[in-house]
Amino acid sequence: MTAVHHDSAARLWMLSTPNSCYVLRLDDQGRLRHLHWGAPLTPDQAAALPYVLDVATNFDGELAEEYPGEGGARFGVPALRVRYADGSRTTVWDHTGHTAEDGRLTLAFRERHGPLALELHYRVHPDSDAVERRALVRHDGTDGEPVLLQQVAAARWTLPLRADYRLSHVTGAWSAENQLTRGPLARAETVLTSRRGITGHQVNPWVAVDAGDAGEEHGEVWSSALAWSGSWRITVERTVHGLVAATHTAGHEGPAVTLAPGGTWETPVSVGVYAADGFGGASRAWHSYARSHVLPRPAELRPVLYNSWEATGFDVGEQGQRELARRAAALGVELFVMDDGWFGARKDDSAGLGDWTPAPDRFPDGLAPLAAEVRRLGMRFGLWVEPEMVNPDSDLYRAHPDWVLHEQGRPRTELRNQLVLNFARPEVAAWAHDWLDRLVREHGVDHLKWDMNRVFTEAGHPGDPDADRLWHDHVRAVYALMDRLRSDHPGLRIEACSGGGGRTDLGILARTDQVWASDNTDALDRIAVQHGYGQVYPPGTMGAWVTDSPNPLTGRALPLEFRFHLAMTGALGIGGDLTAWSEDELARAAELVARYKRIRPVVQHGRLYRLADAVQYVHGPEVVLVAWRLARPHGAPVVPLRMAGLDPLARYRDLDTGELHHGAVLTARGLTTGLTRDHSSRLLHLRQES
Ligand code: DGJ
């Protein structure tokens, strides 16, 4: 079956993925109706689909429209909100044509009363169950009035009718990102949003809805995510009649932009995944989609990195960094990253941001000697940067106080003693490119940890009559800068960071190699952070460090092995003060780093199964299991760990002990983990016998 099927008689379009299908149809009034998103159908079956949500009474008209505007008997969440110069908002869209090729479908419309054109873009891939969508609005008038765009959704995802619904998403805070919440979906408009100019720690731009009957490995799940790193909004509406739809928009409510004659406005991509095999199946579909169609370098085996932040804070200097680098190299670290504090007058967070030259008192000969030493030790060299920020106490701010987001005559709110540079100004983006390009070129920098430690306030752009554009243009300029640096420096890696995981989304993942998932490195707290991260984003992109015990943030002491095992479920890093680790700890750490290198293809590229107090990865014939034990009252039963994703007919050899296990036994009865002490952990590496 072709990926995009068009039935001209029925005025119907069907997008097919390996395990799902998506059906749209023009109704007799020419409105684009959503008919189906779920299990695969044949074209004949799709043509027989009824318009399921036709509960349009005079009182509460309700249509499953694919991309509703305003006007008419519409009372739900609009995908598109515009205001013409004469104040009218009603739009009536006449279908003008479509194109379909190579898994792409574009549906074109013309507004009956005004100069606007609308394109709805869809894309599917032969190896993925993801449906990609975006929208484009064009002002086709040549000398008419501009039109105000108040909302242009990337997509509205409509669900089929079910008796009940549950909503899953993540909430959080700095150092407590990605806490999964799952509960009844209110008969209301549930708004998940960031008004901060960044993706945000508080909630992440994805939702999953099920009928209340899905589990980790069974049941239907409809999930959707917005690929955008600025403010955003996902409104999940559920009406009394059962219509459920999630509308995804870049930007929060309020800011609006004008579309001048000849202008176009394009949304970022919103992606939907239907899975019939539970939340675990949905996550695996997301990971596989991200690896095949989002990540710039999916096949890379993420290097084991060392990061200096928790060891030194801002107190970086050449001798100290050399010592850490020497110890890191001895552990088997492959990439050494010097964090904050290496530039300008940066001795704490009060000064120096924006002055990107090595601090002369700490690096009297510049960074070259340290970079050379790191390479001599056999590691790649990485640096922390925060290009979008400035401390008011900096030479940059003294020279260009107007470069920051601000409103004329209003306060400039400082957070962490810093202000946001307005990347919507071309000269600011050009300045950032200039110094970053030079830094990377001069020092052969292999890795940038790109941080972003504060959110937007007073987001004005004096002199620009369309100032609200900066909410979007800033993000696009950051994307363009990352893209340009990557293309000019093909070996360069970028790690996305925003005070930990504040900028985690599919938009940033399209131009970075990994994400610093949280500043919280306590392995126990990390279990929840990582559980939430992996719902959508692949474990191979999830930076996870082993740090000191007791943990500097939580004060909790945990065994070295436990800290390692939890960090080994993502892209392993080490962030502790290695000068304080004992010889025994360093020796054990070196063994665990070596072990990680053996399992990392499975962890980073495999299929993830979430088990009770364990995660499991399957990659070809290899299986990795990381199991842990939380604090438990004495006498609580210790139950075997039932594994998943194994071939029940196959046998699996333990690569450490040589022991043979039956897939059927590991699945049906489970593995005796032997974890009898609180905060003990176990790593199992199996290979399927051929
Ligand atoms: C916030 C990051 O999340 C930390 O890892 C560290 O890089 C600091 N910023 C440095 O200021």
Residues whose N, C-alpha, C, O or C-beta is under 5 A from the ligand:
A	BS01	DGJ	W309 D339 D340 D451 C497 G499 G500 D519
